[in-house]
Amino acid sequence: MCKILVINPGSTSTKLGLFEGISEIFKQAIRHDKKKIDSFKKIIDQLDYRMESISSFIAKNNIDLANIDYFVGRGGFLRPLESGLYKINEKMVADLSGERYGKHASNLGAIIAYNFGKKYGKPSFIFDPICVDELDPVARISGHPLFERKSIFHALNQKKAARIIAEKLNSNYEDLTFIVAHLGGGITVGLHKKGRVVDVNNGTEGEGPFTPERSGGMELGSFLKYIFENNLNFKQAFRMVLGEGGLSAYFKTIDFKGLMEKYKQGNDKRLKIIIEAMAYQIAQEIAARSILANGNIDGIILTGGLAYSDIFVGLISEKIKHISKNIYIIPGEKELEALAEGVVLGIENKVKVREY
C-alpha cells in the first residue's frame, strides 16, 4: 500500500497527515508563532520557517520521508482549474510563489510538497484546489462588465463532504444535487449539481454571509464612503473585509465556541441578535443556491468547524428545512483525508492526473 504525506498550511499552523492509501496513520497540526508569521511581508517568505518546523516534527517522530511514495499539498490561488488531481510543476510553483492569482497560506501547500518530492525523487500533487471553477455562465455575471464573479471556495472539503453523503445514500456524487455550506473562519456555500459546483459565493472577496472574521456582503456604498472619508489604503480597507470583519469586528474575538457559550446563557441581547443574524445570512445564501437547481435538491450539507455547535446548526436548519428535509451535518473539515483520497483516485485511474 502506498504511503502519502499530506500537507495543509493554514494561517498559523500547518496540518500534516500520513496515510497508507486512504487509511490514516497519523494527523498533526504544527502550530506556528503568530508574531513570527506576521513578521513576514509575503506568504512565500514563510516557506523556510514552515519547512524547518515540519522537518523538526518529522525528525522528532522518526518519520523517514524516503519511504513516502507521494507528497500532496493543498492547492492555493492558481488560475481557474477543473476539479481533479494535478501534478505540481515549476510553472505552478512560480505562480504560487509570485502570488500571481492571490495570496493565501494554502499557496505554500504545493510548494512544500514539491520541495519534498524533488528532494526524495517522488511525485507531488494538489487535489481540488480553492480555485476549482465549474460555474454556470449565468453565475459568472457580476452586474458590471469590468468584474466577473470568480470561483474561490472550500472546494476540497465541500466536495469531500458531498462524496461522503453520496456514499451513505448508496449513490454517486455525480448523480446527485447538493447544497454544501462550509462553515468556518470563511463561509462558502456551493450548489453541487451532478458533480459540478455550478454556483458558489467567493468568501475571500466579500461575497456571502459574514463569518467569525469576514464581513461578507456589506452595503457597498456605505463601505466605499467610509474608505474615502477615512483615507484608508487598499490593505487597511481589505482587512475590514477579510480578517477583521464579522464577529471579530463586533466582539474583538474569533472565539466562536466561547461566544456560543455566552449565547447559551441568554444574557447578552446584542450577542444573541448578531449570532442569529449570521445564521440568518447563511440560510439566505443556501436559499439563493437552490435557484439554479429549480428546487430539486437531494440534500443540504453543513460542514466545517462551526458545524460542531448543535445550537448554531439548529438556527440554520430551522430556516432551510422548507428547501430540503434532508439536512446532513459533517462537523469539522476532511481536507487531509480528501487530499490522500485524491492521490489514490489518480493512482487507480479513477480521476485523470492533469498537467498545470
MIFI-160237 format. One line per 8 residues: number of its first residue (from 1); their letters; for each residue x negated, y, z of N, C-alpha, C. Coordinates in steps of 0.2 Angstrom, whole numbers, plus 5000, padded with zeros to 4 digits. Layout:
<guvos>
NUM = A = X,Y,Z,X,Y,Z,X,Y,Z ~ ...
</guvos>
This chain:
<guvos>
1 = MCKILVIN = 4996,4994,5000,5000,5000,5000,4996,5006,5000 ~ 4997,5011,4996,4993,5017,4995,4994,5022,5001 ~ 4988,5025,5003,4988,5030,5008,4988,5037,5006 ~ 4993,5041,5009,4994,5048,5006,4993,5052,5012 ~ 4989,5058,5011,4988,5063,5016,4993,5069,5013 ~ 4997,5071,5018,5002,5077,5016,5000,5083,5020 ~ 5000,5089,5016,4998,5095,5019,5003,5100,5018 ~ 5006,5103,5023,5011,5108,5023,5009,5114,5027
9 = PGSTSTKL = 5006,5119,5024,5005,5125,5028,5011,5130,5029 ~ 5011,5132,5035,5016,5137,5037,5013,5143,5039 ~ 5017,5148,5042,5014,5155,5043,5008,5154,5049 ~ 5009,5150,5054,5004,5150,5059,5003,5143,5061 ~ 5004,5138,5057,5002,5131,5058,5001,5128,5051 ~ 4998,5122,5051,4998,5118,5046,5000,5111,5048 ~ 5005,5108,5045,5008,5101,5046,5004,5096,5042 ~ 5002,5091,5045,4998,5085,5042,5003,5079,5043
17 = GLFEGISE = 5003,5075,5038,5006,5068,5038,5002,5063,5035 ~ 5001,5057,5038,4998,5052,5035,5003,5046,5033 ~ 5004,5044,5027,5009,5039,5025,5005,5033,5022 ~ 5008,5027,5023,5007,5022,5019,5013,5021,5014 ~ 5013,5023,5008,5019,5023,5004,5023,5028,5007 ~ 5029,5026,5009,5034,5031,5012,5035,5030,5019 ~ 5030,5025,5022,5030,5024,5029,5026,5028,5033 ~ 5028,5032,5038,5024,5037,5041,5019,5033,5046
25 = IFKQAIRH = 5013,5035,5046,5008,5033,5051,5008,5038,5057 ~ 5007,5045,5055,5007,5050,5060,5009,5056,5057 ~ 5012,5061,5061,5013,5068,5059,5010,5072,5064 ~ 5007,5078,5062,5005,5083,5067,5005,5090,5065 ~ 5007,5094,5069,5006,5101,5067,5000,5104,5071 ~ 4996,5107,5067,4990,5110,5069,4991,5118,5070 ~ 4991,5120,5076,4993,5127,5077,4987,5131,5076 ~ 4988,5137,5073,4983,5142,5072,4984,5148,5076
33 = DKKKIDSF = 4978,5151,5078,4979,5158,5082,4982,5163,5078 ~ 4987,5166,5080,4991,5171,5076,4987,5177,5075 ~ 4983,5179,5080,4979,5185,5079,4974,5184,5073 ~ 4971,5178,5073,4966,5176,5068,4969,5176,5061 ~ 4975,5173,5061,4979,5173,5055,4980,5180,5052 ~ 4983,5184,5057,4985,5191,5055,4978,5195,5053 ~ 4973,5193,5055,4967,5197,5053,4964,5196,5046 ~ 4967,5191,5042,4965,5190,5035,4970,5195,5031
41 = KKIIDQLD = 4967,5198,5026,4970,5203,5022,4975,5199,5017 ~ 4972,5194,5014,4976,5190,5009,4977,5182,5012 ~ 4982,5179,5009,4983,5172,5011,4977,5168,5010 ~ 4974,5169,5004,4969,5165,5002,4963,5165,5006 ~ 4962,5171,5010,4957,5172,5014,4957,5167,5020 ~ 4963,5164,5022,4964,5160,5027,4961,5153,5025 ~ 4959,5152,5019,4958,5145,5017,4952,5141,5021 ~ 4947,5145,5022,4941,5141,5025,4943,5140,5033
49 = YRMESISS = 4946,5145,5036,4948,5144,5043,4953,5138,5044 ~ 4958,5138,5039,4963,5132,5039,4959,5125,5038 ~ 4955,5125,5033,4951,5119,5031,4947,5117,5037 ~ 4944,5122,5041,4940,5120,5047,4944,5117,5052 ~ 4950,5120,5053,4955,5117,5058,4957,5110,5056 ~ 4959,5109,5050,4961,5102,5048,4955,5097,5048 ~ 4949,5099,5046,4943,5095,5046,4942,5093,5054 ~ 4942,5098,5058,4941,5096,5065,4946,5091,5068
57 = FIAKNNID = 4952,5092,5066,4958,5087,5069,4956,5081,5066 ~ 4954,5080,5060,4953,5074,5056,4947,5070,5060 ~ 4942,5074,5061,4936,5071,5064,4938,5068,5071 ~ 4941,5072,5075,4943,5070,5082,4947,5064,5082 ~ 4951,5063,5077,4956,5057,5077,4953,5052,5072 ~ 4947,5052,5071,4943,5047,5067,4947,5044,5061 ~ 4949,5049,5057,4953,5048,5051,4947,5048,5045 ~ 4947,5043,5041,4942,5043,5036,4945,5044,5029
65 = LANIDYFV = 4944,5051,5027,4948,5053,5021,4945,5049,5015 ~ 4940,5046,5015,4938,5042,5010,4942,5036,5008 ~ 4946,5034,5013,4951,5029,5012,4958,5032,5010 ~ 4959,5038,5009,4965,5041,5006,4965,5040,4999 ~ 4971,5038,4996,4972,5037,4989,4974,5043,4985 ~ 4979,5047,4989,4982,5053,4986,4982,5058,4991 ~ 4981,5064,4989,4982,5070,4993,4988,5074,4990 ~ 4993,5077,4994,4998,5080,4991,5000,5086,4996
73 = GRGGFLRP = 5000,5092,4993,5002,5098,4996,5008,5101,4995 ~ 5011,5105,4999,5017,5109,4997,5016,5114,4992 ~ 5020,5115,4987,5019,5119,4982,5021,5126,4984 ~ 5017,5131,4982,5019,5138,4983,5022,5142,4978 ~ 5020,5149,4977,5023,5153,4972,5019,5152,4966 ~ 5022,5149,4961,5020,5147,4954,5025,5150,4949 ~ 5023,5149,4943,5029,5151,4938,5034,5146,4939 ~ 5040,5148,4936,5046,5144,4937,5045,5137,4934
81 = LESGLYKI = 5046,5132,4938,5045,5125,4936,5051,5120,4937 ~ 5051,5115,4933,5056,5110,4933,5055,5106,4940 ~ 5060,5103,4943,5059,5099,4949,5054,5093,4947 ~ 5050,5091,4951,5046,5085,4950,5039,5085,4953 ~ 5035,5080,4951,5028,5079,4953,5023,5082,4948 ~ 5019,5087,4951,5014,5090,4947,5007,5089,4949 ~ 5002,5087,4944,4995,5086,4946,4992,5093,4947 ~ 4988,5094,4952,4985,5100,4953,4979,5101,4949
89 = NEKMVADL = 4979,5107,4945,4973,5108,4941,4970,5115,4943 ~ 4965,5117,4939,4962,5123,4940,4966,5129,4939 ~ 4970,5128,4934,4975,5134,4932,4980,5135,4938 ~ 4982,5130,4941,4987,5130,4947,4983,5134,4953 ~ 4977,5131,4954,4974,5134,4960,4972,5141,4958 ~ 4971,5143,4952,4969,5150,4951,4975,5155,4952 ~ 4981,5152,4949,4987,5156,4950,4989,5157,4958 ~ 4988,5152,4962,4990,5152,4969,4985,5157,4972
97 = SGERYGKH = 4978,5156,4971,4973,5160,4974,4974,5167,4973 ~ 4976,5169,4966,4976,5176,4964,4983,5179,4966 ~ 4987,5175,4969,4994,5177,4971,4998,5180,4965 ~ 4997,5177,4959,5000,5179,4953,5007,5180,4953 ~ 5010,5175,4956,5018,5175,4956,5021,5177,4963 ~ 5016,5178,4968,5019,5179,4975,5014,5177,4980 ~ 5015,5179,4986,5011,5177,4992,5015,5173,4997 ~ 5012,5168,5000,5016,5164,5005,5011,5159,5007
105 = ASNLGAII = 5011,5157,5013,5007,5152,5016,5007,5145,5012 ~ 5012,5144,5010,5013,5137,5006,5008,5137,5000 ~ 5006,5143,4997,5001,5144,4992,4995,5139,4994 ~ 4993,5139,5000,4987,5135,5002,4988,5128,5002 ~ 4994,5125,5002,4995,5118,5002,4992,5115,4996 ~ 4993,5117,4990,4990,5114,4984,4982,5115,4984 ~ 4980,5121,4986,4973,5122,4986,4969,5117,4991 ~ 4972,5116,4997,4969,5112,5002,4969,5105,4999
113 = AYNFGKKY = 4974,5103,4996,4975,5096,4993,4970,5095,4988 ~ 4969,5100,4984,4965,5100,4978,4957,5099,4980 ~ 4956,5103,4985,4949,5103,4988,4947,5096,4991 ~ 4952,5093,4995,4951,5086,4997,4950,5081,4991 ~ 4955,5082,4987,4955,5077,4981,4948,5077,4977 ~ 4946,5084,4976,4940,5085,4972,4934,5082,4976 ~ 4934,5083,4983,4928,5080,4987,4928,5073,4987 ~ 4933,5069,4987,4933,5062,4988,4935,5059,4981
121 = GKPSFIFD = 4936,5062,4976,4937,5059,4969,4944,5056,4969 ~ 4949,5059,4972,4956,5056,4972,4961,5061,4969 ~ 4966,5059,4966,4971,5063,4963,4975,5068,4968 ~ 4977,5074,4966,4980,5078,4971,4986,5081,4967 ~ 4992,5082,4971,4998,5084,4968,5002,5089,4972 ~ 5007,5092,4969,5013,5095,4973,5019,5092,4970 ~ 5024,5093,4974,5031,5090,4973,5036,5095,4975 ~ 5041,5096,4970,5047,5101,4971,5044,5107,4975
129 = PICVDELD = 5040,5111,4972,5038,5117,4975,5044,5122,4976 ~ 5042,5128,4979,5048,5133,4981,5050,5136,4975 ~ 5046,5136,4969,5048,5139,4963,5052,5135,4958 ~ 5055,5129,4960,5059,5125,4956,5065,5129,4953 ~ 5065,5129,4947,5070,5133,4943,5075,5129,4939 ~ 5081,5128,4941,5086,5125,4937,5092,5129,4936 ~ 5092,5135,4937,5098,5140,4937,5102,5139,4931 ~ 5108,5139,4931,5113,5140,4925,5112,5147,4923
137 = PVARISGH = 5112,5148,4916,5111,5155,4913,5115,5161,4917 ~ 5121,5159,4918,5125,5165,4922,5123,5167,4928 ~ 5119,5162,4932,5117,5163,4938,5110,5167,4938 ~ 5107,5168,4932,5101,5172,4932,5103,5180,4931 ~ 5109,5182,4930,5111,5189,4929,5111,5192,4935 ~ 5108,5198,4936,5107,5202,4942,5112,5208,4942 ~ 5114,5210,4937,5118,5217,4937,5114,5222,4934 ~ 5107,5221,4932,5103,5226,4929,5098,5223,4925
145 = PLFERKSI = 5097,5225,4918,5093,5222,4914,5086,5221,4915 ~ 5083,5226,4920,5076,5226,4922,5075,5220,4927 ~ 5080,5217,4930,5079,5212,4935,5083,5206,4934 ~ 5080,5201,4933,5083,5194,4933,5083,5190,4939 ~ 5088,5187,4941,5088,5183,4948,5083,5178,4947 ~ 5079,5176,4952,5074,5171,4952,5076,5166,4957 ~ 5074,5160,4955,5075,5154,4959,5069,5153,4964 ~ 5069,5155,4970,5064,5154,4975,5068,5151,4981
153 = FHALNQKK = 5067,5145,4983,5071,5142,4989,5067,5136,4992 ~ 5070,5133,4997,5068,5127,5000,5069,5121,4996 ~ 5066,5121,4990,5068,5115,4986,5066,5108,4989 ~ 5060,5108,4992,5058,5101,4994,5063,5098,5000 ~ 5065,5102,5005,5069,5100,5010,5077,5099,5007 ~ 5079,5104,5003,5086,5104,5001,5087,5097,4997 ~ 5082,5096,4992,5083,5090,4988,5082,5084,4992 ~ 5078,5084,4997,5077,5078,5001,5083,5076,5005
161 = AARIIAEK = 5086,5082,5008,5092,5081,5012,5098,5078,5007 ~ 5098,5081,5001,5103,5078,4996,5102,5071,4995 ~ 5096,5069,4994,5095,5062,4992,5096,5057,4998 ~ 5095,5060,5004,5097,5056,5010,5104,5054,5010 ~ 5108,5060,5009,5116,5059,5010,5118,5055,5004 ~ 5115,5056,4998,5117,5052,4992,5116,5044,4993 ~ 5111,5043,4996,5109,5036,4998,5114,5033,5003 ~ 5116,5037,5008,5121,5035,5013,5128,5034,5010
169 = LNSNYEDL = 5129,5037,5004,5135,5036,5001,5135,5031,4995 ~ 5129,5027,4995,5128,5022,4991,5129,5024,4983 ~ 5126,5030,4982,5126,5033,4976,5119,5036,4974 ~ 5119,5040,4968,5113,5043,4966,5114,5050,4967 ~ 5108,5054,4969,5108,5061,4969,5111,5064,4962 ~ 5109,5061,4957,5110,5064,4950,5118,5063,4948 ~ 5121,5059,4952,5128,5058,4951,5133,5062,4955 ~ 5130,5066,4960,5135,5070,4965,5134,5077,4964
177 = TFIVAHLG = 5138,5081,4968,5138,5088,4968,5138,5090,4976 ~ 5133,5093,4978,5132,5095,4985,5131,5103,4985 ~ 5133,5106,4991,5131,5112,4993,5126,5111,4999 ~ 5120,5113,4998,5115,5112,5003,5112,5118,5006 ~ 5113,5119,5013,5111,5125,5016,5105,5124,5021 ~ 5099,5126,5019,5093,5126,5023,5093,5131,5028 ~ 5094,5130,5034,5094,5135,5040,5088,5135,5044 ~ 5084,5140,5043,5078,5141,5047,5076,5148,5047
185 = GGITVGLH = 5069,5149,5048,5067,5156,5048,5069,5160,5042 ~ 5070,5156,5036,5073,5158,5030,5079,5154,5029 ~ 5084,5157,5025,5090,5153,5024,5092,5153,5017 ~ 5092,5147,5014,5094,5147,5006,5099,5142,5006 ~ 5104,5143,5001,5110,5139,5000,5110,5138,4993 ~ 5110,5131,4991,5110,5129,4984,5115,5125,4982 ~ 5118,5126,4976,5123,5121,4973,5119,5116,4969 ~ 5119,5110,4971,5116,5104,4968,5121,5100,4964
193 = KKGRVVDV = 5121,5102,4957,5126,5099,4953,5122,5094,4948 ~ 5124,5087,4950,5121,5082,4946,5114,5082,4946 ~ 5110,5083,4951,5103,5083,4952,5100,5089,4950 ~ 5103,5095,4949,5100,5101,4947,5103,5106,4952 ~ 5099,5111,4954,5101,5116,4958,5102,5122,4954 ~ 5109,5123,4952,5111,5127,4947,5112,5134,4949 ~ 5112,5135,4956,5113,5142,4959,5110,5142,4966 ~ 5107,5147,4968,5104,5147,4975,5102,5154,4976
201 = NNGTEGEG = 5102,5157,4982,5100,5163,4984,5092,5163,4985 ~ 5089,5169,4983,5082,5170,4984,5081,5173,4991 ~ 5080,5169,4996,5079,5171,5003,5073,5175,5004 ~ 5068,5175,4999,5062,5179,5000,5062,5186,4998 ~ 5068,5188,4995,5068,5195,4992,5075,5198,4994 ~ 5078,5196,4999,5084,5199,5002,5091,5197,5000 ~ 5091,5191,4996,5097,5189,4995,5100,5184,5000 ~ 5107,5184,5001,5110,5179,5005,5111,5182,5013
209 = PFTPERSG = 5112,5177,5017,5113,5179,5024,5107,5182,5028 ~ 5108,5185,5033,5102,5187,5037,5100,5181,5041 ~ 5094,5181,5044,5091,5175,5047,5088,5177,5053 ~ 5084,5172,5057,5081,5175,5063,5075,5180,5061 ~ 5073,5180,5055,5068,5185,5054,5068,5189,5047 ~ 5074,5188,5044,5075,5191,5037,5082,5195,5037 ~ 5082,5201,5034,5088,5205,5034,5093,5203,5030 ~ 5092,5198,5025,5097,5196,5020,5100,5202,5016
217 = GMELGSFL = 5105,5202,5013,5108,5207,5008,5111,5213,5011 ~ 5107,5217,5014,5109,5224,5017,5112,5228,5011 ~ 5116,5233,5013,5118,5238,5009,5112,5242,5005 ~ 5111,5241,4999,5105,5243,4996,5105,5251,4996 ~ 5110,5255,4995,5110,5262,4995,5107,5265,5002 ~ 5110,5262,5007,5108,5264,5014,5100,5263,5015 ~ 5098,5257,5013,5091,5255,5014,5087,5259,5010 ~ 5088,5260,5004,5084,5265,4999,5083,5272,5002
225 = KYIFENNL = 5089,5274,5005,5089,5281,5008,5085,5281,5014 ~ 5085,5276,5018,5081,5276,5024,5073,5276,5022 ~ 5072,5272,5017,5065,5271,5015,5062,5278,5013 ~ 5066,5282,5009,5063,5288,5006,5063,5294,5012 ~ 5068,5294,5016,5069,5299,5021,5063,5298,5026 ~ 5061,5291,5027,5056,5290,5032,5049,5289,5029 ~ 5048,5290,5022,5042,5289,5019,5038,5283,5020 ~ 5042,5277,5020,5039,5271,5020,5036,5269,5014
233 = NFKQAFRM = 5030,5265,5014,5027,5262,5009,5030,5255,5007 ~ 5028,5252,5002,5031,5246,5000,5030,5240,5005 ~ 5024,5240,5008,5023,5235,5013,5027,5236,5019 ~ 5028,5242,5022,5032,5244,5028,5040,5242,5026 ~ 5042,5244,5020,5049,5243,5019,5050,5235,5018 ~ 5046,5232,5015,5047,5225,5014,5047,5221,5020 ~ 5043,5223,5025,5043,5220,5032,5050,5220,5035 ~ 5053,5226,5033,5060,5226,5036,5065,5221,5033
241 = VLGEGGLS = 5063,5219,5027,5067,5213,5024,5065,5207,5026 ~ 5058,5206,5026,5055,5199,5027,5050,5199,5033 ~ 5052,5196,5038,5048,5196,5044,5050,5200,5050 ~ 5053,5206,5049,5056,5210,5055,5063,5212,5054 ~ 5067,5208,5050,5074,5209,5049,5078,5204,5054 ~ 5084,5204,5052,5088,5199,5056,5088,5199,5063 ~ 5088,5193,5066,5088,5193,5074,5082,5196,5077 ~ 5077,5196,5073,5071,5200,5076,5072,5207,5076
249 = AYFKTIDF = 5075,5210,5072,5077,5217,5072,5082,5219,5077 ~ 5087,5214,5078,5092,5216,5083,5089,5214,5091 ~ 5085,5209,5091,5083,5207,5098,5076,5207,5100 ~ 5072,5209,5095,5064,5208,5095,5062,5201,5097 ~ 5065,5196,5095,5063,5189,5096,5066,5185,5090 ~ 5062,5180,5088,5065,5175,5084,5066,5168,5087 ~ 5066,5169,5094,5068,5163,5098,5075,5161,5097 ~ 5077,5157,5092,5084,5156,5091,5087,5151,5097
257 = KGLMEKYK = 5083,5146,5099,5085,5142,5104,5087,5146,5110 ~ 5082,5151,5112,5084,5155,5118,5090,5159,5117 ~ 5091,5162,5111,5096,5166,5110,5103,5162,5111 ~ 5103,5156,5108,5109,5152,5109,5110,5150,5116 ~ 5105,5149,5120,5106,5148,5127,5110,5154,5130 ~ 5108,5160,5128,5112,5166,5131,5119,5166,5128 ~ 5119,5164,5122,5126,5164,5118,5131,5159,5122 ~ 5128,5154,5124,5132,5149,5128,5135,5152,5134
265 = QGNDKRLK = 5131,5156,5138,5133,5159,5144,5139,5164,5143 ~ 5139,5167,5137,5145,5171,5135,5145,5178,5139 ~ 5140,5180,5141,5140,5186,5145,5138,5192,5141 ~ 5135,5191,5135,5132,5196,5131,5136,5197,5124 ~ 5141,5202,5125,5146,5203,5119,5142,5204,5112 ~ 5137,5209,5113,5133,5211,5107,5130,5204,5104 ~ 5127,5200,5108,5124,5194,5105,5129,5190,5102 ~ 5135,5189,5105,5140,5185,5103,5142,5187,5096
273 = IIIEAMAY = 5143,5193,5095,5145,5196,5088,5140,5195,5083 ~ 5134,5196,5085,5128,5195,5080,5127,5188,5078 ~ 5127,5183,5082,5126,5176,5081,5132,5174,5076 ~ 5138,5176,5078,5144,5174,5074,5144,5177,5067 ~ 5141,5183,5067,5140,5186,5060,5135,5182,5056 ~ 5130,5180,5059,5125,5176,5055,5129,5170,5052 ~ 5132,5166,5057,5136,5160,5054,5141,5162,5049 ~ 5145,5168,5050,5150,5170,5045,5146,5171,5038
281 = QIAQEIAA = 5140,5175,5038,5137,5176,5032,5135,5169,5028 ~ 5132,5165,5032,5131,5158,5030,5137,5155,5026 ~ 5142,5155,5030,5148,5152,5027,5150,5156,5021 ~ 5150,5162,5020,5151,5166,5014,5147,5163,5009 ~ 5140,5162,5010,5136,5160,5005,5137,5153,5002 ~ 5139,5149,5007,5142,5142,5005,5148,5142,5000 ~ 5153,5147,5002,5159,5148,4998,5157,5150,4991 ~ 5152,5155,4991,5150,5158,4985,5147,5152,4980
289 = RSILANGN = 5143,5147,4983,5140,5142,4979,5146,5137,4976 ~ 5151,5137,4979,5156,5132,4976,5160,5134,4970 ~ 5159,5141,4968,5162,5143,4962,5160,5139,4955 ~ 5153,5138,4954,5151,5135,4948,5153,5128,4948 ~ 5155,5125,4954,5157,5118,4954,5165,5118,4953 ~ 5168,5123,4953,5175,5124,4952,5179,5120,4958 ~ 5175,5120,4964,5178,5117,4970,5177,5110,4970 ~ 5174,5107,4965,5173,5099,4965,5167,5098,4969
297 = IDGIILTG = 5167,5097,4975,5161,5096,4980,5161,5089,4983 ~ 5156,5085,4983,5156,5079,4986,5154,5080,4993 ~ 5151,5085,4995,5149,5087,5002,5145,5093,5003 ~ 5145,5095,5009,5141,5101,5011,5136,5098,5016 ~ 5130,5100,5015,5124,5098,5019,5121,5104,5023 ~ 5121,5103,5030,5117,5108,5034,5111,5105,5036 ~ 5105,5108,5035,5099,5106,5037,5094,5111,5039 ~ 5088,5110,5041,5084,5115,5044,5084,5115,5052
305 = GLAYSDIF = 5080,5119,5054,5079,5120,5062,5085,5122,5065 ~ 5089,5127,5062,5094,5130,5066,5100,5125,5066 ~ 5100,5119,5062,5105,5114,5062,5104,5110,5069 ~ 5099,5111,5073,5099,5107,5079,5104,5110,5084 ~ 5106,5116,5083,5111,5119,5088,5118,5116,5086 ~ 5121,5112,5090,5128,5110,5088,5133,5116,5088 ~ 5132,5120,5093,5136,5126,5093,5136,5130,5087 ~ 5130,5132,5084,5129,5136,5078,5132,5132,5072
313 = VGLISEKI = 5131,5126,5072,5133,5122,5066,5141,5122,5066 ~ 5144,5121,5073,5151,5122,5073,5154,5128,5071 ~ 5151,5134,5072,5153,5140,5070,5153,5141,5062 ~ 5148,5138,5059,5148,5137,5052,5154,5133,5049 ~ 5154,5127,5052,5158,5121,5049,5165,5123,5050 ~ 5167,5127,5055,5174,5129,5056,5177,5133,5050 ~ 5172,5137,5047,5174,5142,5041,5173,5139,5034 ~ 5170,5133,5034,5169,5130,5027,5173,5123,5026
321 = KHISKNIY = 5176,5121,5031,5180,5114,5031,5185,5114,5025 ~ 5188,5120,5023,5193,5120,5018,5189,5119,5011 ~ 5183,5120,5011,5179,5119,5004,5178,5111,5003 ~ 5176,5108,5009,5175,5101,5009,5176,5098,5016 ~ 5179,5092,5016,5180,5089,5023,5173,5085,5024 ~ 5169,5084,5019,5163,5080,5021,5157,5085,5022 ~ 5156,5086,5028,5151,5091,5031,5145,5086,5034 ~ 5139,5086,5031,5134,5082,5034,5128,5086,5037
329 = IIPGEKEL = 5126,5084,5043,5121,5088,5047,5114,5084,5047 ~ 5109,5087,5044,5102,5084,5044,5098,5089,5048 ~ 5097,5089,5054,5093,5094,5058,5086,5094,5056 ~ 5082,5099,5056,5075,5099,5055,5074,5099,5048 ~ 5068,5098,5046,5066,5098,5039,5062,5091,5038 ~ 5063,5089,5032,5060,5082,5030,5054,5083,5024 ~ 5051,5089,5025,5046,5091,5020,5040,5086,5019 ~ 5037,5084,5024,5032,5079,5024,5034,5073,5021
337 = EALAEGVV = 5040,5070,5023,5042,5064,5020,5044,5065,5013 ~ 5046,5070,5011,5048,5072,5004,5042,5072,4999 ~ 5036,5075,5002,5030,5075,4998,5027,5068,4997 ~ 5027,5064,5002,5025,5057,5002,5029,5053,4997 ~ 5036,5054,4997,5040,5051,4993,5039,5053,4986 ~ 5038,5059,4985,5037,5061,4978,5031,5058,4974 ~ 5025,5057,4978,5020,5054,4976,5021,5046,4974 ~ 5025,5043,4978,5027,5036,4977,5031,5035,4971
345 = LGIENKVK = 5036,5040,4970,5040,5040,4964,5036,5041,4958 ~ 5031,5045,4958,5026,5046,4952,5022,5039,4951 ~ 5020,5036,4956,5016,5030,4955,5020,5025,4952 ~ 5027,5024,4954,5031,5019,4952,5035,5021,4945 ~ 5032,5027,4942,5035,5029,4936,5043,5031,4936 ~ 5045,5032,4942,5052,5034,4943,5053,5042,4942 ~ 5048,5046,4942,5048,5053,4940,5042,5054,4936 ~ 5042,5058,4931,5037,5060,4927,5031,5064,4931
353 = VREY = 5025,5062,4930,5020,5066,4933,5018,5072,4927 ~ 5019,5078,4929,5019,5083,4925,5012,5087,4925 ~ 5010,5090,4920,5005,5095,4920,5007,5102,4921 ~ 5003,5106,4924,5005,5113,4925,5001,5117,4920
</guvos>
